[in-house]
Amino acid sequence: MAKQRKEREEVGVAPLKQLRDEFGMSQEEFARQIGTSARTVSRWEAGDNVPTFTIAQMKAIDRLMRSKGKTLEDLPDQFSAVATQQ
């Protein structure tokens, strides 16, 4: 697992982490805002799991986006760092 994660880290920063950083939130704060666990956010950012969001989570993300003057249209089509590099 460590080797796979190291390879992923070399690909670049995951778009979800970039988004979270724009919000100025820790993984725990972001997770709480969207109704999931910090461990889940960590796995998404590391590329261990592909992010999938419930409607309630998308609404929470939409509220966060609007607070920064952005919309859901500003989100990338893929949140996986590996997927965005292929």
Sequence and secondary structure as in RCSB ss.txt:
>XXXX:A:sequence
MAKQRKEREEVGVAPLKQLRDEFGMSQEEFARQIGTSARTVSRWEAGDNVPTFTIAQMKAIDRLMRSKGKTLEDL
PDQFSAVATQQ
>XXXX:A:secstr
 HHHHHHHHHH   HHHHHHHHHT  HHHHHHHHTS HHHHHHHHHTSS     HHHHHHHHHHHHHTT  GGGS
 S   HHHHH 
